[in-house]
Amino acid sequence: MNPLEKTRQTYRHIAAAYAQAQQNSEHREQMNAQLEKFAALLPTGAVVLDVGCGPGMDTAVLRTTHHLQAIGLDFSHEMMLAGREGLGNQAPFAQADMRRLPVGGLGGGHIAGLWVCASLLHLAREDVLPTLHEFHRVLQPGGVLYLSVKLGDGEAWVTNPYDQTHPRFFTYWQPEMLDALLETAAFHIIEGWQEQGRRDTWLVRYARKEEPHE
């Protein structure tokens, strides 16, 4: 079983506990500030995808607070179900693999933004650049990408606080390597920083799909 599939099995087991933990007020305060910054880069009513949405807490905020047409995508059906049944989240969801997004059209279409919070970090390092190219493909020209990944080196299987018997796979990143991949995938970095979370230090990046050169 590959790391992504095994991690999906973990989320199947921890979905309900994870969804409840996402309501932590300190965590939401930190995320809401980043969501507000993301929304400010987009026109009102823009279509955005919450890629790796989990139970869809961020999807709901983007819709109700920031009036964006946000759609949640996640590899785990159980995580989305936990959001809908456990939290009463009625945001639209679809099961999808971020490496092959269910959005047609070369050069992007009507997708103005991608919110990719703590989800790209589950991919093996060699899958990240092709996935960034996929993000570039689906975004409209000038579209906005938000990313957050864990600061560190290497890759690891890590036990989680919800169920010690089911680990998750993480790829850790240094700023220089992450930025180089974004630039290789034709994204212009608007802003970025390191931010301390409850257990990890996070790399946060806001980037824009570069306009094609004439």
PyMOL commands that place a pseudoatom at each C-alpha (Angstrom):
pseudoatom trace, name=CA, resn=MET, resi=1, chain=A, elem=C, hetatm=0, pos=[0.000, 0.000, 0.000]
pseudoatom trace, name=CA, resn=ASN, resi=2, chain=A, elem=C, hetatm=0, pos=[1.451, 3.396, -0.993]
pseudoatom trace, name=CA, resn=PRO, resi=3, chain=A, elem=C, hetatm=0, pos=[1.855, 6.178, 1.607]
pseudoatom trace, name=CA, resn=LEU, resi=4, chain=A, elem=C, hetatm=0, pos=[-1.085, 8.225, 0.346]
pseudoatom trace, name=CA, resn=GLU, resi=5, chain=A, elem=C, hetatm=0, pos=[-3.461, 5.272, 0.387]
pseudoatom trace, name=CA, resn=LYS, resi=6, chain=A, elem=C, hetatm=0, pos=[-2.304, 4.211, 3.866]
pseudoatom trace, name=CA, resn=THR, resi=7, chain=A, elem=C, hetatm=0, pos=[-2.802, 7.771, 5.114]
pseudoatom trace, name=CA, resn=ARG, resi=8, chain=A, elem=C, hetatm=0, pos=[-6.299, 7.753, 3.642]
pseudoatom trace, name=CA, resn=GLN, resi=9, chain=A, elem=C, hetatm=0, pos=[-7.009, 4.599, 5.679]
pseudoatom trace, name=CA, resn=THR, resi=10, chain=A, elem=C, hetatm=0, pos=[-5.819, 6.461, 8.793]
pseudoatom trace, name=CA, resn=TYR, resi=11, chain=A, elem=C, hetatm=0, pos=[-8.188, 9.348, 8.120]
pseudoatom trace, name=CA, resn=ARG, resi=12, chain=A, elem=C, hetatm=0, pos=[-10.989, 6.834, 7.736]
pseudoatom trace, name=CA, resn=HIS, resi=13, chain=A, elem=C, hetatm=0, pos=[-10.363, 5.709, 11.322]
pseudoatom trace, name=CA, resn=ILE, resi=14, chain=A, elem=C, hetatm=0, pos=[-9.866, 9.152, 12.875]
pseudoatom trace, name=CA, resn=ALA, resi=15, chain=A, elem=C, hetatm=0, pos=[-12.390, 11.193, 10.881]
pseudoatom trace, name=CA, resn=ALA, resi=16, chain=A, elem=C, hetatm=0, pos=[-14.884, 11.878, 13.676]
pseudoatom trace, name=CA, resn=ALA, resi=17, chain=A, elem=C, hetatm=0, pos=[-12.243, 12.759, 16.295]
pseudoatom trace, name=CA, resn=TYR, resi=18, chain=A, elem=C, hetatm=0, pos=[-10.337, 14.903, 13.809]
pseudoatom trace, name=CA, resn=ALA, resi=19, chain=A, elem=C, hetatm=0, pos=[-13.471, 16.827, 12.846]
pseudoatom trace, name=CA, resn=GLN, resi=20, chain=A, elem=C, hetatm=0, pos=[-14.241, 17.622, 16.475]
pseudoatom trace, name=CA, resn=ALA, resi=21, chain=A, elem=C, hetatm=0, pos=[-10.660, 18.772, 17.115]
pseudoatom trace, name=CA, resn=GLN, resi=22, chain=A, elem=C, hetatm=0, pos=[-10.854, 21.205, 14.191]
pseudoatom trace, name=CA, resn=GLN, resi=23, chain=A, elem=C, hetatm=0, pos=[-13.337, 23.273, 16.193]
pseudoatom trace, name=CA, resn=ASN, resi=24, chain=A, elem=C, hetatm=0, pos=[-10.617, 24.251, 18.707]
pseudoatom trace, name=CA, resn=SER, resi=25, chain=A, elem=C, hetatm=0, pos=[-10.979, 28.025, 19.118]
pseudoatom trace, name=CA, resn=GLU, resi=26, chain=A, elem=C, hetatm=0, pos=[-7.231, 28.771, 19.106]
pseudoatom trace, name=CA, resn=HIS, resi=27, chain=A, elem=C, hetatm=0, pos=[-6.767, 26.777, 15.917]
pseudoatom trace, name=CA, resn=ARG, resi=28, chain=A, elem=C, hetatm=0, pos=[-9.740, 28.473, 14.253]
pseudoatom trace, name=CA, resn=GLU, resi=29, chain=A, elem=C, hetatm=0, pos=[-8.480, 31.941, 15.164]
pseudoatom trace, name=CA, resn=GLN, resi=30, chain=A, elem=C, hetatm=0, pos=[-5.153, 31.237, 13.474]
pseudoatom trace, name=CA, resn=MET, resi=31, chain=A, elem=C, hetatm=0, pos=[-6.810, 29.769, 10.395]
pseudoatom trace, name=CA, resn=ASN, resi=32, chain=A, elem=C, hetatm=0, pos=[-9.435, 32.498, 10.096]
pseudoatom trace, name=CA, resn=ALA, resi=33, chain=A, elem=C, hetatm=0, pos=[-6.721, 35.156, 9.772]
pseudoatom trace, name=CA, resn=GLN, resi=34, chain=A, elem=C, hetatm=0, pos=[-5.160, 33.224, 6.887]
pseudoatom trace, name=CA, resn=LEU, resi=35, chain=A, elem=C, hetatm=0, pos=[-8.545, 32.628, 5.257]
pseudoatom trace, name=CA, resn=GLU, resi=36, chain=A, elem=C, hetatm=0, pos=[-9.279, 36.344, 5.430]
pseudoatom trace, name=CA, resn=LYS, resi=37, chain=A, elem=C, hetatm=0, pos=[-5.983, 37.157, 3.700]
pseudoatom trace, name=CA, resn=PHE, resi=38, chain=A, elem=C, hetatm=0, pos=[-6.742, 34.580, 0.991]
pseudoatom trace, name=CA, resn=ALA, resi=39, chain=A, elem=C, hetatm=0, pos=[-10.242, 35.954, 0.395]
pseudoatom trace, name=CA, resn=ALA, resi=40, chain=A, elem=C, hetatm=0, pos=[-8.903, 39.512, 0.141]
pseudoatom trace, name=CA, resn=LEU, resi=41, chain=A, elem=C, hetatm=0, pos=[-6.861, 38.452, -2.905]
pseudoatom trace, name=CA, resn=LEU, resi=42, chain=A, elem=C, hetatm=0, pos=[-9.993, 37.282, -4.743]
pseudoatom trace, name=CA, resn=PRO, resi=43, chain=A, elem=C, hetatm=0, pos=[-13.096, 38.975, -6.151]
pseudoatom trace, name=CA, resn=THR, resi=44, chain=A, elem=C, hetatm=0, pos=[-16.344, 38.505, -4.223]
pseudoatom trace, name=CA, resn=GLY, resi=45, chain=A, elem=C, hetatm=0, pos=[-18.178, 35.395, -5.332]
pseudoatom trace, name=CA, resn=ALA, resi=46, chain=A, elem=C, hetatm=0, pos=[-15.121, 33.788, -6.951]
pseudoatom trace, name=CA, resn=VAL, resi=47, chain=A, elem=C, hetatm=0, pos=[-15.051, 30.009, -7.383]
pseudoatom trace, name=CA, resn=VAL, resi=48, chain=A, elem=C, hetatm=0, pos=[-12.422, 28.357, -5.181]
pseudoatom trace, name=CA, resn=LEU, resi=49, chain=A, elem=C, hetatm=0, pos=[-11.495, 24.790, -4.338]
pseudoatom trace, name=CA, resn=ASP, resi=50, chain=A, elem=C, hetatm=0, pos=[-10.557, 23.750, -0.807]
pseudoatom trace, name=CA, resn=VAL, resi=51, chain=A, elem=C, hetatm=0, pos=[-8.107, 20.976, -1.747]
pseudoatom trace, name=CA, resn=GLY, resi=52, chain=A, elem=C, hetatm=0, pos=[-7.749, 18.439, 1.040]
pseudoatom trace, name=CA, resn=CYS, resi=53, chain=A, elem=C, hetatm=0, pos=[-10.671, 19.992, 2.881]
pseudoatom trace, name=CA, resn=GLY, resi=54, chain=A, elem=C, hetatm=0, pos=[-11.081, 17.283, 5.526]
pseudoatom trace, name=CA, resn=PRO, resi=55, chain=A, elem=C, hetatm=0, pos=[-14.386, 17.928, 7.329]
pseudoatom trace, name=CA, resn=GLY, resi=56, chain=A, elem=C, hetatm=0, pos=[-14.729, 21.230, 5.460]
pseudoatom trace, name=CA, resn=MET, resi=57, chain=A, elem=C, hetatm=0, pos=[-14.360, 23.788, 8.247]
pseudoatom trace, name=CA, resn=ASP, resi=58, chain=A, elem=C, hetatm=0, pos=[-12.374, 26.134, 5.992]
pseudoatom trace, name=CA, resn=THR, resi=59, chain=A, elem=C, hetatm=0, pos=[-14.746, 25.509, 3.085]
pseudoatom trace, name=CA, resn=ALA, resi=60, chain=A, elem=C, hetatm=0, pos=[-17.636, 26.677, 5.231]
pseudoatom trace, name=CA, resn=VAL, resi=61, chain=A, elem=C, hetatm=0, pos=[-15.820, 29.843, 6.339]
pseudoatom trace, name=CA, resn=LEU, resi=62, chain=A, elem=C, hetatm=0, pos=[-14.919, 30.720, 2.759]
pseudoatom trace, name=CA, resn=ARG, resi=63, chain=A, elem=C, hetatm=0, pos=[-18.589, 30.390, 1.802]
pseudoatom trace, name=CA, resn=THR, resi=64, chain=A, elem=C, hetatm=0, pos=[-20.409, 31.947, 4.747]
pseudoatom trace, name=CA, resn=THR, resi=65, chain=A, elem=C, hetatm=0, pos=[-17.952, 34.592, 5.939]
pseudoatom trace, name=CA, resn=HIS, resi=66, chain=A, elem=C, hetatm=0, pos=[-16.181, 35.539, 2.717]
pseudoatom trace, name=CA, resn=HIS, resi=67, chain=A, elem=C, hetatm=0, pos=[-19.004, 34.851, 0.220]
pseudoatom trace, name=CA, resn=LEU, resi=68, chain=A, elem=C, hetatm=0, pos=[-16.880, 32.760, -2.121]
pseudoatom trace, name=CA, resn=GLN, resi=69, chain=A, elem=C, hetatm=0, pos=[-18.210, 29.828, -4.124]
pseudoatom trace, name=CA, resn=ALA, resi=70, chain=A, elem=C, hetatm=0, pos=[-16.048, 27.308, -2.264]
pseudoatom trace, name=CA, resn=ILE, resi=71, chain=A, elem=C, hetatm=0, pos=[-16.157, 23.578, -2.973]
pseudoatom trace, name=CA, resn=GLY, resi=72, chain=A, elem=C, hetatm=0, pos=[-14.419, 21.070, -0.711]
pseudoatom trace, name=CA, resn=LEU, resi=73, chain=A, elem=C, hetatm=0, pos=[-12.322, 18.282, -2.229]
pseudoatom trace, name=CA, resn=ASP, resi=74, chain=A, elem=C, hetatm=0, pos=[-10.784, 15.468, -0.209]
pseudoatom trace, name=CA, resn=PHE, resi=75, chain=A, elem=C, hetatm=0, pos=[-9.261, 12.042, -0.831]
pseudoatom trace, name=CA, resn=SER, resi=76, chain=A, elem=C, hetatm=0, pos=[-11.177, 10.648, 2.166]
pseudoatom trace, name=CA, resn=HIS, resi=77, chain=A, elem=C, hetatm=0, pos=[-14.925, 10.193, 1.866]
pseudoatom trace, name=CA, resn=GLU, resi=78, chain=A, elem=C, hetatm=0, pos=[-15.125, 9.559, 5.619]
pseudoatom trace, name=CA, resn=MET, resi=79, chain=A, elem=C, hetatm=0, pos=[-13.571, 12.933, 6.441]
pseudoatom trace, name=CA, resn=MET, resi=80, chain=A, elem=C, hetatm=0, pos=[-16.143, 14.767, 4.344]
pseudoatom trace, name=CA, resn=LEU, resi=81, chain=A, elem=C, hetatm=0, pos=[-18.908, 12.669, 5.895]
pseudoatom trace, name=CA, resn=ALA, resi=82, chain=A, elem=C, hetatm=0, pos=[-17.665, 13.598, 9.387]
pseudoatom trace, name=CA, resn=GLY, resi=83, chain=A, elem=C, hetatm=0, pos=[-18.018, 17.252, 8.447]
pseudoatom trace, name=CA, resn=ARG, resi=84, chain=A, elem=C, hetatm=0, pos=[-21.511, 16.818, 7.099]
pseudoatom trace, name=CA, resn=GLU, resi=85, chain=A, elem=C, hetatm=0, pos=[-22.948, 14.434, 9.705]
pseudoatom trace, name=CA, resn=GLY, resi=86, chain=A, elem=C, hetatm=0, pos=[-20.809, 15.299, 12.730]
pseudoatom trace, name=CA, resn=LEU, resi=87, chain=A, elem=C, hetatm=0, pos=[-20.525, 19.061, 12.325]
pseudoatom trace, name=CA, resn=GLY, resi=88, chain=A, elem=C, hetatm=0, pos=[-23.596, 19.782, 10.205]
pseudoatom trace, name=CA, resn=ASN, resi=89, chain=A, elem=C, hetatm=0, pos=[-21.436, 21.311, 7.487]
pseudoatom trace, name=CA, resn=GLN, resi=90, chain=A, elem=C, hetatm=0, pos=[-23.532, 21.638, 4.326]
pseudoatom trace, name=CA, resn=ALA, resi=91, chain=A, elem=C, hetatm=0, pos=[-20.785, 22.974, 2.041]
pseudoatom trace, name=CA, resn=PRO, resi=92, chain=A, elem=C, hetatm=0, pos=[-20.590, 21.096, -1.288]
pseudoatom trace, name=CA, resn=PHE, resi=93, chain=A, elem=C, hetatm=0, pos=[-18.024, 18.283, -1.211]
pseudoatom trace, name=CA, resn=ALA, resi=94, chain=A, elem=C, hetatm=0, pos=[-16.479, 15.973, -3.802]
pseudoatom trace, name=CA, resn=GLN, resi=95, chain=A, elem=C, hetatm=0, pos=[-14.028, 13.125, -3.377]
pseudoatom trace, name=CA, resn=ALA, resi=96, chain=A, elem=C, hetatm=0, pos=[-10.883, 13.751, -5.429]
pseudoatom trace, name=CA, resn=ASP, resi=97, chain=A, elem=C, hetatm=0, pos=[-7.152, 13.117, -5.686]
pseudoatom trace, name=CA, resn=MET, resi=98, chain=A, elem=C, hetatm=0, pos=[-5.255, 16.426, -5.707]
pseudoatom trace, name=CA, resn=ARG, resi=99, chain=A, elem=C, hetatm=0, pos=[-2.762, 14.981, -8.180]
pseudoatom trace, name=CA, resn=ARG, resi=100, chain=A, elem=C, hetatm=0, pos=[-5.563, 14.727, -10.764]
pseudoatom trace, name=CA, resn=LEU, resi=101, chain=A, elem=C, hetatm=0, pos=[-8.175, 17.358, -10.023]
pseudoatom trace, name=CA, resn=PRO, resi=102, chain=A, elem=C, hetatm=0, pos=[-11.623, 16.840, -11.594]
pseudoatom trace, name=CA, resn=VAL, resi=103, chain=A, elem=C, hetatm=0, pos=[-11.481, 20.153, -13.445]
pseudoatom trace, name=CA, resn=GLY, resi=104, chain=A, elem=C, hetatm=0, pos=[-11.271, 20.281, -17.234]
pseudoatom trace, name=CA, resn=GLY, resi=105, chain=A, elem=C, hetatm=0, pos=[-9.629, 22.666, -19.606]
pseudoatom trace, name=CA, resn=LEU, resi=106, chain=A, elem=C, hetatm=0, pos=[-6.046, 23.521, -20.391]
pseudoatom trace, name=CA, resn=GLY, resi=107, chain=A, elem=C, hetatm=0, pos=[-4.869, 26.839, -19.054]
pseudoatom trace, name=CA, resn=GLY, resi=108, chain=A, elem=C, hetatm=0, pos=[-7.499, 26.926, -16.328]
pseudoatom trace, name=CA, resn=GLY, resi=109, chain=A, elem=C, hetatm=0, pos=[-11.105, 27.964, -16.518]
pseudoatom trace, name=CA, resn=HIS, resi=110, chain=A, elem=C, hetatm=0, pos=[-13.283, 29.534, -13.855]
pseudoatom trace, name=CA, resn=ILE, resi=111, chain=A, elem=C, hetatm=0, pos=[-11.278, 28.456, -10.761]
pseudoatom trace, name=CA, resn=ALA, resi=112, chain=A, elem=C, hetatm=0, pos=[-9.979, 31.661, -9.167]
pseudoatom trace, name=CA, resn=GLY, resi=113, chain=A, elem=C, hetatm=0, pos=[-8.353, 30.183, -6.079]
pseudoatom trace, name=CA, resn=LEU, resi=114, chain=A, elem=C, hetatm=0, pos=[-7.014, 27.008, -4.503]
pseudoatom trace, name=CA, resn=TRP, resi=115, chain=A, elem=C, hetatm=0, pos=[-6.877, 26.723, -0.725]
pseudoatom trace, name=CA, resn=VAL, resi=116, chain=A, elem=C, hetatm=0, pos=[-4.447, 23.864, 0.028]
pseudoatom trace, name=CA, resn=CYS, resi=117, chain=A, elem=C, hetatm=0, pos=[-4.135, 23.803, 3.809]
pseudoatom trace, name=CA, resn=ALA, resi=118, chain=A, elem=C, hetatm=0, pos=[-2.054, 21.030, 5.425]
pseudoatom trace, name=CA, resn=SER, resi=119, chain=A, elem=C, hetatm=0, pos=[-2.748, 18.586, 2.601]
pseudoatom trace, name=CA, resn=LEU, resi=120, chain=A, elem=C, hetatm=0, pos=[0.142, 18.791, 0.105]
pseudoatom trace, name=CA, resn=LEU, resi=121, chain=A, elem=C, hetatm=0, pos=[2.383, 17.527, 2.937]
pseudoatom trace, name=CA, resn=HIS, resi=122, chain=A, elem=C, hetatm=0, pos=[0.898, 14.029, 2.620]
pseudoatom trace, name=CA, resn=LEU, resi=123, chain=A, elem=C, hetatm=0, pos=[2.390, 13.582, -0.865]
pseudoatom trace, name=CA, resn=ALA, resi=124, chain=A, elem=C, hetatm=0, pos=[5.757, 11.961, -1.485]
pseudoatom trace, name=CA, resn=ARG, resi=125, chain=A, elem=C, hetatm=0, pos=[8.305, 14.607, -2.461]
pseudoatom trace, name=CA, resn=GLU, resi=126, chain=A, elem=C, hetatm=0, pos=[8.514, 13.411, -6.072]
pseudoatom trace, name=CA, resn=ASP, resi=127, chain=A, elem=C, hetatm=0, pos=[4.755, 13.934, -6.491]
pseudoatom trace, name=CA, resn=VAL, resi=128, chain=A, elem=C, hetatm=0, pos=[4.753, 17.563, -5.393]
pseudoatom trace, name=CA, resn=LEU, resi=129, chain=A, elem=C, hetatm=0, pos=[6.052, 19.316, -8.519]
pseudoatom trace, name=CA, resn=PRO, resi=130, chain=A, elem=C, hetatm=0, pos=[3.634, 17.433, -10.847]
pseudoatom trace, name=CA, resn=THR, resi=131, chain=A, elem=C, hetatm=0, pos=[0.833, 18.351, -8.418]
pseudoatom trace, name=CA, resn=LEU, resi=132, chain=A, elem=C, hetatm=0, pos=[1.838, 22.024, -8.470]
pseudoatom trace, name=CA, resn=HIS, resi=133, chain=A, elem=C, hetatm=0, pos=[1.675, 21.846, -12.276]
pseudoatom trace, name=CA, resn=GLU, resi=134, chain=A, elem=C, hetatm=0, pos=[-1.830, 20.409, -11.870]
pseudoatom trace, name=CA, resn=PHE, resi=135, chain=A, elem=C, hetatm=0, pos=[-2.767, 23.334, -9.612]
pseudoatom trace, name=CA, resn=HIS, resi=136, chain=A, elem=C, hetatm=0, pos=[-1.408, 25.703, -12.261]
pseudoatom trace, name=CA, resn=ARG, resi=137, chain=A, elem=C, hetatm=0, pos=[-3.461, 23.934, -14.940]
pseudoatom trace, name=CA, resn=VAL, resi=138, chain=A, elem=C, hetatm=0, pos=[-6.816, 24.368, -13.215]
pseudoatom trace, name=CA, resn=LEU, resi=139, chain=A, elem=C, hetatm=0, pos=[-6.377, 27.962, -12.056]
pseudoatom trace, name=CA, resn=GLN, resi=140, chain=A, elem=C, hetatm=0, pos=[-7.455, 30.810, -14.270]
pseudoatom trace, name=CA, resn=PRO, resi=141, chain=A, elem=C, hetatm=0, pos=[-4.708, 33.295, -15.257]
pseudoatom trace, name=CA, resn=GLY, resi=142, chain=A, elem=C, hetatm=0, pos=[-3.828, 35.343, -12.191]
pseudoatom trace, name=CA, resn=GLY, resi=143, chain=A, elem=C, hetatm=0, pos=[-5.498, 32.791, -9.899]
pseudoatom trace, name=CA, resn=VAL, resi=144, chain=A, elem=C, hetatm=0, pos=[-4.382, 32.523, -6.276]
pseudoatom trace, name=CA, resn=LEU, resi=145, chain=A, elem=C, hetatm=0, pos=[-2.837, 29.525, -4.528]
pseudoatom trace, name=CA, resn=TYR, resi=146, chain=A, elem=C, hetatm=0, pos=[-2.540, 29.161, -0.742]
pseudoatom trace, name=CA, resn=LEU, resi=147, chain=A, elem=C, hetatm=0, pos=[-0.277, 26.452, 0.679]
pseudoatom trace, name=CA, resn=SER, resi=148, chain=A, elem=C, hetatm=0, pos=[0.726, 25.367, 4.160]
pseudoatom trace, name=CA, resn=VAL, resi=149, chain=A, elem=C, hetatm=0, pos=[3.204, 22.549, 4.855]
pseudoatom trace, name=CA, resn=LYS, resi=150, chain=A, elem=C, hetatm=0, pos=[5.299, 21.498, 7.842]
pseudoatom trace, name=CA, resn=LEU, resi=151, chain=A, elem=C, hetatm=0, pos=[8.807, 22.868, 8.303]
pseudoatom trace, name=CA, resn=GLY, resi=152, chain=A, elem=C, hetatm=0, pos=[11.510, 20.221, 8.567]
pseudoatom trace, name=CA, resn=ASP, resi=153, chain=A, elem=C, hetatm=0, pos=[13.603, 17.689, 6.692]
pseudoatom trace, name=CA, resn=GLY, resi=154, chain=A, elem=C, hetatm=0, pos=[12.895, 14.302, 5.183]
pseudoatom trace, name=CA, resn=GLU, resi=155, chain=A, elem=C, hetatm=0, pos=[9.760, 12.185, 5.348]
pseudoatom trace, name=CA, resn=ALA, resi=156, chain=A, elem=C, hetatm=0, pos=[8.222, 10.271, 8.240]
pseudoatom trace, name=CA, resn=TRP, resi=157, chain=A, elem=C, hetatm=0, pos=[5.334, 8.176, 9.467]
pseudoatom trace, name=CA, resn=VAL, resi=158, chain=A, elem=C, hetatm=0, pos=[3.927, 9.932, 12.530]
pseudoatom trace, name=CA, resn=THR, resi=159, chain=A, elem=C, hetatm=0, pos=[1.411, 8.675, 15.081]
pseudoatom trace, name=CA, resn=ASN, resi=160, chain=A, elem=C, hetatm=0, pos=[-1.495, 11.018, 15.651]
pseudoatom trace, name=CA, resn=PRO, resi=161, chain=A, elem=C, hetatm=0, pos=[-3.224, 12.178, 18.841]
pseudoatom trace, name=CA, resn=TYR, resi=162, chain=A, elem=C, hetatm=0, pos=[-6.581, 10.738, 17.754]
pseudoatom trace, name=CA, resn=ASP, resi=163, chain=A, elem=C, hetatm=0, pos=[-5.528, 7.085, 17.334]
pseudoatom trace, name=CA, resn=GLN, resi=164, chain=A, elem=C, hetatm=0, pos=[-1.987, 5.947, 18.148]
pseudoatom trace, name=CA, resn=THR, resi=165, chain=A, elem=C, hetatm=0, pos=[-2.299, 2.766, 16.073]
pseudoatom trace, name=CA, resn=HIS, resi=166, chain=A, elem=C, hetatm=0, pos=[-2.816, 4.549, 12.739]
pseudoatom trace, name=CA, resn=PRO, resi=167, chain=A, elem=C, hetatm=0, pos=[0.069, 6.802, 11.577]
pseudoatom trace, name=CA, resn=ARG, resi=168, chain=A, elem=C, hetatm=0, pos=[0.066, 9.468, 8.888]
pseudoatom trace, name=CA, resn=PHE, resi=169, chain=A, elem=C, hetatm=0, pos=[2.753, 10.092, 6.271]
pseudoatom trace, name=CA, resn=PHE, resi=170, chain=A, elem=C, hetatm=0, pos=[4.345, 13.541, 6.170]
pseudoatom trace, name=CA, resn=THR, resi=171, chain=A, elem=C, hetatm=0, pos=[6.881, 15.163, 3.876]
pseudoatom trace, name=CA, resn=TYR, resi=172, chain=A, elem=C, hetatm=0, pos=[8.696, 18.062, 5.538]
pseudoatom trace, name=CA, resn=TRP, resi=173, chain=A, elem=C, hetatm=0, pos=[9.919, 21.165, 3.734]
pseudoatom trace, name=CA, resn=GLN, resi=174, chain=A, elem=C, hetatm=0, pos=[12.550, 23.871, 3.909]
pseudoatom trace, name=CA, resn=PRO, resi=175, chain=A, elem=C, hetatm=0, pos=[11.555, 27.307, 2.544]
pseudoatom trace, name=CA, resn=GLU, resi=176, chain=A, elem=C, hetatm=0, pos=[14.137, 27.365, -0.247]
pseudoatom trace, name=CA, resn=MET, resi=177, chain=A, elem=C, hetatm=0, pos=[13.050, 24.019, -1.705]
pseudoatom trace, name=CA, resn=LEU, resi=178, chain=A, elem=C, hetatm=0, pos=[9.338, 24.815, -1.511]
pseudoatom trace, name=CA, resn=ASP, resi=179, chain=A, elem=C, hetatm=0, pos=[9.805, 28.235, -3.099]
pseudoatom trace, name=CA, resn=ALA, resi=180, chain=A, elem=C, hetatm=0, pos=[11.934, 26.795, -5.899]
pseudoatom trace, name=CA, resn=LEU, resi=181, chain=A, elem=C, hetatm=0, pos=[9.210, 24.289, -6.780]
pseudoatom trace, name=CA, resn=LEU, resi=182, chain=A, elem=C, hetatm=0, pos=[6.526, 26.981, -6.795]
pseudoatom trace, name=CA, resn=GLU, resi=183, chain=A, elem=C, hetatm=0, pos=[8.608, 29.102, -9.138]
pseudoatom trace, name=CA, resn=THR, resi=184, chain=A, elem=C, hetatm=0, pos=[9.348, 26.090, -11.372]
pseudoatom trace, name=CA, resn=ALA, resi=185, chain=A, elem=C, hetatm=0, pos=[5.587, 25.508, -11.630]
pseudoatom trace, name=CA, resn=ALA, resi=186, chain=A, elem=C, hetatm=0, pos=[5.164, 29.155, -12.780]
pseudoatom trace, name=CA, resn=PHE, resi=187, chain=A, elem=C, hetatm=0, pos=[3.779, 30.608, -9.568]
pseudoatom trace, name=CA, resn=HIS, resi=188, chain=A, elem=C, hetatm=0, pos=[4.772, 34.044, -8.309]
pseudoatom trace, name=CA, resn=ILE, resi=189, chain=A, elem=C, hetatm=0, pos=[5.042, 34.090, -4.511]
pseudoatom trace, name=CA, resn=ILE, resi=190, chain=A, elem=C, hetatm=0, pos=[3.017, 36.995, -3.131]
pseudoatom trace, name=CA, resn=GLU, resi=191, chain=A, elem=C, hetatm=0, pos=[3.781, 36.480, 0.537]
pseudoatom trace, name=CA, resn=GLY, resi=192, chain=A, elem=C, hetatm=0, pos=[5.093, 33.798, 2.871]
pseudoatom trace, name=CA, resn=TRP, resi=193, chain=A, elem=C, hetatm=0, pos=[6.228, 33.156, 6.423]
pseudoatom trace, name=CA, resn=GLN, resi=194, chain=A, elem=C, hetatm=0, pos=[6.818, 30.569, 9.131]
pseudoatom trace, name=CA, resn=GLU, resi=195, chain=A, elem=C, hetatm=0, pos=[4.189, 30.196, 11.816]
pseudoatom trace, name=CA, resn=GLN, resi=196, chain=A, elem=C, hetatm=0, pos=[4.189, 28.163, 15.018]
pseudoatom trace, name=CA, resn=GLY, resi=197, chain=A, elem=C, hetatm=0, pos=[1.212, 25.865, 15.410]
pseudoatom trace, name=CA, resn=ARG, resi=198, chain=A, elem=C, hetatm=0, pos=[0.143, 23.716, 18.338]
pseudoatom trace, name=CA, resn=ARG, resi=199, chain=A, elem=C, hetatm=0, pos=[2.679, 20.979, 17.579]
pseudoatom trace, name=CA, resn=ASP, resi=200, chain=A, elem=C, hetatm=0, pos=[4.615, 21.992, 14.458]
pseudoatom trace, name=CA, resn=THR, resi=201, chain=A, elem=C, hetatm=0, pos=[6.106, 24.973, 12.662]
pseudoatom trace, name=CA, resn=TRP, resi=202, chain=A, elem=C, hetatm=0, pos=[4.337, 25.695, 9.397]
pseudoatom trace, name=CA, resn=LEU, resi=203, chain=A, elem=C, hetatm=0, pos=[5.475, 27.213, 6.122]
pseudoatom trace, name=CA, resn=VAL, resi=204, chain=A, elem=C, hetatm=0, pos=[2.714, 29.391, 4.689]
pseudoatom trace, name=CA, resn=ARG, resi=205, chain=A, elem=C, hetatm=0, pos=[2.731, 30.625, 1.096]
pseudoatom trace, name=CA, resn=TYR, resi=206, chain=A, elem=C, hetatm=0, pos=[0.375, 32.771, -0.976]
pseudoatom trace, name=CA, resn=ALA, resi=207, chain=A, elem=C, hetatm=0, pos=[1.172, 32.638, -4.693]
pseudoatom trace, name=CA, resn=ARG, resi=208, chain=A, elem=C, hetatm=0, pos=[-0.368, 33.716, -7.964]
pseudoatom trace, name=CA, resn=LYS, resi=209, chain=A, elem=C, hetatm=0, pos=[-0.461, 31.879, -11.288]
pseudoatom trace, name=CA, resn=GLU, resi=210, chain=A, elem=C, hetatm=0, pos=[1.812, 33.832, -13.579]
pseudoatom trace, name=CA, resn=GLU, resi=211, chain=A, elem=C, hetatm=0, pos=[0.256, 35.344, -16.670]
pseudoatom trace, name=CA, resn=PRO, resi=212, chain=A, elem=C, hetatm=0, pos=[1.525, 33.824, -19.938]
pseudoatom trace, name=CA, resn=HIS, resi=213, chain=A, elem=C, hetatm=0, pos=[4.161, 35.904, -21.671]
pseudoatom trace, name=CA, resn=GLU, resi=214, chain=A, elem=C, hetatm=0, pos=[3.222, 37.385, -25.016]
for i in range(1, 214): cmd.bond("trace and resi %d" % i, "trace and resi %d" % (i + 1))
show_as sticks, trace
zoom trace
